[in-house]
């Protein structure tokens, strides 16, 4: 995202799933999706504007119990 873009809307989804950590099966976040509706040059104050969407994803791996290496 650019400094001049204004975020109009943000939708976040977090997918959870079972993951084996040591001898335990834990339900933890495995993937996140963030969908944004942006207004390019939204800080200009123009009466009319266009929008664009941007999607960001994150995947989580390598879980371990606290205090273990």
Secondary structure as UniProt FT lines:
FT   TURN            3..4
FT   STRAND          6..21
FT   TURN            22..23
FT   STRAND          24..39
FT   TURN            40..41
FT   HELIX           42..44
FT   STRAND          52..59
FT   TURN            66..67
//
